[in-house]
Amino acid sequence: MSNEDKTPLYQENEKVLVHHQNTIYEAKVLKHEYKVDPKKSSDPKKYHYYFIHYLGWNEKWNEWVEQSRLLKYNEQNVELMVSIRGRTRLGPPGPPIVPLTSKKKSKNGNSSSTAAGGDESTSTTSTTTTTTTSTSTASSSSSSSSSHHKRKREIPSNINIEIPEIVSLPRNPSIKTLLDDFVNNNNNNVETRLIVEGVISYFNKALGCQLLYKFERPQYSDILKNHPDKPLSEIYGAEHLLRLFVKLPEFISISEMIPETVIILTKTIDEIVKYLERNISTLFLKEYNPVTSYYNRLASSKIKLI
């Protein structure tokens, strides 16, 4: 066996990219071992293994990975990561960002999963402010998660987050288009791009179970039937994106994200909200369609919608 085979491609503390199922994550190499594959005891060949930490994720997701799953952290591979995440309709299937349902105790003591935007409930509250999770200063960030505090993020009063009517779809600009423009206006910053890709991915997952009014579900069902291969972020617009931002603090509070990631995410979301306000005349509809009797009947019926 040549010395080249024994030489690791990646060093401890090196920032890398890691293939995880059908997407790519940023990570840091913590350890390296050159050893026999523990799952192939009959194979005497040795392989390079790296114990990695997924950047922005809780340490419980640290794991050993084989060298073939790693990529060098460079501009070309970062672009590959962004491209792959952009093509993933349901988002990364690896370490979960947050659960899409919340557990609630019923009167009989049993717990049940409920979607905040489904059926009888509406997708937003009646207030124009929402609570977002932030963190304390760097000097106290080393303490437990109880050191986090909540602050108010005000949704601009001139942006309506409660729409008792139907938004015409598909929207132009779509969420994907307006967020791409936001990134370009921020000099196409790689960190901003990655956060935006995460927001798009999570919107695609959260819309159907968290962000819709009951009377919007028949329209949503029609969209899925008529556009089965198109990401929802390319169909819906700013109105529904803002609903996600209203709900994000609740999601973040039960997530596995580390404080540093929460700070970056919160800052970027605030910047996007300001961007939406500055461009309210072009990003939001001025008029909405009334809810038709057909949609009302479907929403009230026992017919199972997608």
C-alpha positions as CSV (number, residue, x, y, z in Angstrom):
1,M,0.0,0.0,0.0
2,S,1.4,3.4,-1.0
3,N,2.0,6.3,1.4
4,E,-0.5,8.3,-0.6
5,D,-3.3,5.9,0.5
6,K,-2.4,6.5,4.2
7,T,-2.3,10.3,3.9
8,P,-5.6,11.9,4.9
9,L,-7.0,14.5,2.5
10,Y,-8.5,16.5,5.4
11,Q,-6.9,17.8,8.6
12,E,-8.2,18.3,12.1
13,N,-10.0,21.7,12.5
14,E,-10.4,22.0,8.7
15,K,-13.7,23.3,7.5
16,V,-15.3,20.9,5.0
17,L,-18.5,20.1,3.2
18,V,-20.3,16.8,3.9
19,H,-22.7,14.7,1.8
20,H,-25.7,13.8,4.1
21,Q,-28.4,11.8,2.3
22,N,-29.4,14.0,-0.6
23,T,-27.9,17.3,0.4
24,I,-24.7,18.9,1.6
25,Y,-23.8,20.5,4.9
26,E,-20.9,22.6,6.2
27,A,-18.9,20.9,8.9
28,K,-15.6,20.9,10.8
29,V,-13.2,18.0,11.1
30,L,-12.6,17.1,14.8
31,K,-10.7,13.8,14.5
32,H,-9.2,11.5,11.9
33,E,-8.6,7.7,12.0
34,Y,-7.3,5.3,9.4
35,K,-9.0,2.0,10.1
36,V,-10.9,-1.0,8.9
37,D,-14.5,-0.4,8.2
38,P,-16.3,-1.6,11.4
39,K,-19.3,-2.7,9.3
40,K,-17.1,-4.9,7.1
41,S,-15.2,-7.1,9.5
42,S,-14.3,-9.5,6.7
43,D,-12.6,-6.7,4.7
44,P,-9.1,-6.0,5.9
45,K,-8.8,-2.8,3.8
46,K,-8.4,0.4,5.8
47,Y,-10.2,3.6,5.1
48,H,-9.9,7.2,6.2
49,Y,-12.7,8.2,8.7
50,Y,-13.3,11.7,10.1
51,F,-15.3,12.6,13.2
52,I,-17.1,15.8,12.1
53,H,-19.3,18.5,13.7
54,Y,-22.0,20.0,11.5
55,L,-21.6,23.7,11.8
56,G,-24.7,25.3,13.4
57,W,-26.0,22.1,14.8
58,N,-26.1,20.6,18.2
59,E,-23.1,18.4,19.1
60,K,-25.4,15.4,19.3
61,W,-25.3,15.3,15.5
62,N,-21.5,14.8,15.4
63,E,-20.6,11.6,13.6
64,W,-17.9,9.5,12.0
65,V,-18.0,9.7,8.2
66,E,-15.9,8.0,5.5
67,Q,-13.6,10.2,3.4
68,S,-15.7,9.7,0.2
69,R,-18.5,11.8,1.8
70,L,-16.4,14.9,2.3
71,L,-15.6,17.7,-0.1
72,K,-13.1,20.5,0.1
73,Y,-14.5,23.8,1.2
74,N,-14.0,26.0,-1.8
75,E,-16.1,28.3,-4.0
76,Q,-16.9,25.6,-6.6
77,N,-18.2,23.2,-4.0
78,V,-20.1,25.8,-2.1
79,E,-21.9,26.6,-5.3
80,L,-22.7,22.9,-5.7
81,M,-24.1,22.8,-2.2
82,V,-26.4,25.9,-2.9
83,S,-27.5,24.4,-6.2
84,I,-28.4,21.0,-4.6
85,R,-30.3,22.6,-1.8
86,G,-32.2,24.8,-4.3
87,R,-33.4,21.7,-6.2
88,T,-34.7,19.9,-3.0
89,R,-38.4,20.5,-2.7
90,L,-38.8,19.1,0.8
91,G,-35.5,20.4,2.1
92,P,-32.7,18.5,3.7
93,P,-33.6,15.2,5.4
94,G,-30.7,15.2,7.8
95,P,-30.6,16.9,11.2
96,P,-34.1,18.4,11.6
97,I,-34.4,22.2,11.8
98,V,-37.6,22.0,13.9
99,P,-40.6,19.7,14.0
100,L,-43.5,20.6,11.8
101,T,-46.1,19.7,14.4
102,S,-46.4,20.5,18.0
103,K,-47.5,18.3,20.9
104,K,-50.5,19.4,22.8
105,K,-52.2,17.8,25.8
106,S,-55.8,17.0,25.4
107,K,-58.3,17.1,28.2
108,N,-58.0,13.4,28.8
109,G,-54.2,13.7,29.2
110,N,-53.3,12.2,25.8
111,S,-50.9,14.1,23.6
112,S,-51.8,14.8,20.0
113,S,-49.9,16.5,17.1
114,T,-51.6,19.5,15.7
115,A,-50.6,21.7,12.8
116,A,-50.8,25.4,13.7
117,G,-52.2,26.4,10.3
118,G,-54.5,23.5,9.7
119,D,-58.3,23.0,9.8
120,E,-60.1,25.1,12.5
121,S,-57.1,27.3,13.4
122,T,-55.8,30.2,11.3
123,S,-52.2,30.6,10.3
124,T,-51.5,33.8,12.1
125,T,-52.5,35.6,15.2
126,S,-54.5,38.9,15.5
127,T,-51.5,40.9,16.5
128,T,-48.9,42.6,14.3
129,T,-46.0,41.7,16.5
130,T,-44.3,38.4,17.1
131,T,-41.7,37.0,19.4
132,T,-38.4,35.9,18.1
133,T,-35.7,34.0,19.9
134,S,-32.4,35.8,20.4
135,T,-29.4,35.2,22.6
136,S,-27.7,37.0,25.2
137,T,-24.3,38.6,24.8
138,A,-21.2,36.5,24.0
139,S,-20.1,36.6,27.6
140,S,-23.2,34.6,28.7
141,S,-23.6,32.4,25.6
142,S,-21.7,29.6,27.2
143,S,-24.4,29.1,29.8
144,S,-27.4,26.9,29.3
145,S,-30.2,27.5,26.8
146,S,-32.1,29.3,29.6
147,S,-29.8,32.2,28.9
148,H,-31.6,32.9,25.7
149,H,-34.2,35.7,25.8
150,K,-37.0,36.7,23.6
151,R,-37.5,40.1,22.0
152,K,-40.2,41.5,19.9
153,R,-39.9,41.7,16.1
154,E,-42.5,44.1,14.9
155,I,-44.2,43.3,11.6
156,P,-44.6,46.6,9.8
157,S,-48.2,47.8,10.3
158,N,-48.5,48.6,6.6
159,I,-48.0,44.9,5.7
160,N,-51.2,42.9,6.2
161,I,-50.5,39.4,7.6
162,E,-54.1,38.4,7.9
163,I,-55.9,37.9,4.6
164,P,-59.5,36.8,4.8
165,E,-59.5,36.3,1.0
166,I,-57.7,34.2,-1.5
167,V,-54.3,35.1,-2.9
168,S,-54.2,34.6,-6.7
169,L,-51.6,32.0,-7.6
170,P,-49.0,31.6,-9.0
171,R,-47.6,34.8,-7.6
172,N,-45.2,37.1,-9.4
173,P,-42.7,37.6,-8.0
174,S,-42.6,34.3,-6.2
175,I,-40.8,33.7,-2.9
176,K,-37.9,32.2,-4.7
177,T,-37.6,35.2,-7.0
178,L,-37.9,37.9,-4.3
179,L,-35.4,36.1,-2.0
180,D,-32.9,35.7,-4.9
181,D,-33.2,39.5,-5.5
182,F,-32.6,40.0,-1.8
183,V,-29.4,38.0,-1.9
184,N,-28.2,39.8,-5.0
185,N,-28.9,43.1,-3.2
186,N,-26.6,41.9,-0.4
187,N,-23.7,41.3,-2.8
188,N,-24.6,37.6,-3.2
189,N,-23.0,36.9,0.2
190,V,-22.5,33.2,0.7
191,E,-23.7,33.1,4.3
192,T,-26.8,35.0,3.3
193,R,-27.4,32.7,0.4
194,L,-27.2,29.6,2.6
195,I,-29.7,31.1,5.1
196,V,-32.1,32.0,2.3
197,E,-31.9,28.5,0.8
198,G,-32.7,27.2,4.2
199,V,-35.8,29.5,4.5
200,I,-37.0,28.4,1.0
201,S,-36.5,24.8,1.9
202,Y,-38.4,25.1,5.2
203,F,-41.2,27.1,3.5
204,N,-41.7,24.2,1.1
205,K,-42.1,21.8,4.1
206,A,-44.1,24.0,6.4
207,L,-46.7,25.5,4.1
208,G,-49.1,22.7,3.9
209,C,-49.2,21.9,7.6
210,Q,-48.5,25.2,9.3
211,L,-49.2,28.3,7.2
212,L,-52.7,28.0,5.5
213,Y,-56.1,29.1,6.5
214,K,-58.8,26.4,6.3
215,F,-60.4,28.1,3.3
216,E,-57.0,28.1,1.4
217,R,-56.6,24.3,1.6
218,P,-58.7,23.6,-1.5
219,Q,-56.6,26.0,-3.5
220,Y,-53.5,24.3,-2.1
221,S,-54.8,20.9,-3.2
222,D,-55.4,22.3,-6.7
223,I,-51.8,23.7,-6.8
224,L,-50.3,20.3,-5.9
225,K,-52.4,18.5,-8.6
226,N,-51.6,21.1,-11.3
227,H,-47.9,21.7,-10.4
228,P,-46.7,18.4,-9.0
229,D,-43.0,19.0,-9.8
230,K,-42.8,22.7,-9.0
231,P,-41.5,23.9,-5.6
232,L,-44.1,25.7,-3.6
233,S,-41.7,28.6,-3.1
234,E,-42.0,29.2,-6.9
235,I,-45.8,29.5,-6.7
236,Y,-46.5,31.4,-3.5
237,G,-45.4,34.9,-2.7
238,A,-44.6,37.4,-0.1
239,E,-47.9,37.1,1.7
240,H,-47.3,33.5,2.7
241,L,-43.6,34.1,3.3
242,L,-44.4,36.6,6.0
243,R,-46.6,34.0,7.7
244,L,-43.5,31.8,8.0
245,F,-41.6,34.6,9.7
246,V,-44.4,35.1,12.2
247,K,-44.2,31.4,13.1
248,L,-40.4,31.1,13.1
249,P,-39.8,32.2,16.7
250,E,-42.0,29.3,17.9
251,F,-40.1,26.9,15.7
252,I,-36.7,28.2,16.7
253,S,-37.5,27.9,20.4
254,I,-37.8,24.2,20.1
255,S,-35.0,23.6,17.6
256,E,-31.6,22.2,18.0
257,M,-29.8,25.3,16.7
258,I,-26.9,26.6,18.6
259,P,-27.0,30.3,19.8
260,E,-24.6,31.6,17.2
261,T,-26.8,30.2,14.4
262,V,-29.9,31.7,16.0
263,I,-28.3,35.1,16.0
264,I,-27.3,35.0,12.4
265,L,-30.7,33.6,11.3
266,T,-32.6,36.2,13.3
267,K,-30.5,39.1,11.9
268,T,-31.1,37.9,8.3
269,I,-34.9,37.4,8.8
270,D,-35.1,41.0,10.2
271,E,-33.2,42.2,7.1
272,I,-35.6,40.4,4.8
273,V,-38.7,41.9,6.6
274,K,-37.2,45.3,6.1
275,Y,-36.6,44.5,2.4
276,L,-40.3,43.4,2.1
277,E,-41.4,46.7,3.6
278,R,-39.2,48.8,1.3
279,N,-40.7,47.0,-1.7
280,I,-44.3,46.6,-0.5
281,S,-45.8,48.1,-3.6
282,T,-44.2,45.5,-5.9
283,L,-44.0,42.4,-3.7
284,F,-47.5,42.4,-2.2
285,L,-50.9,42.2,-4.0
286,K,-53.1,45.3,-3.7
287,E,-56.3,43.3,-4.1
288,Y,-57.3,39.7,-3.3
289,N,-60.0,37.4,-4.6
290,P,-63.1,36.7,-2.5
291,V,-63.4,33.1,-1.1
292,T,-65.8,31.4,-3.5
293,S,-68.7,29.3,-2.3
294,Y,-67.0,26.3,-4.0
295,Y,-63.9,26.7,-1.8
296,N,-66.0,27.3,1.3
297,R,-68.0,24.1,0.6
298,L,-64.8,22.0,0.1
299,A,-63.1,23.5,3.2
300,S,-66.2,22.6,5.3
301,S,-66.8,19.2,3.8
302,K,-65.4,15.9,5.0
303,I,-63.8,15.3,1.6
304,K,-60.1,14.6,2.2
305,L,-57.9,17.2,0.6
306,I,-54.2,16.7,-0.2
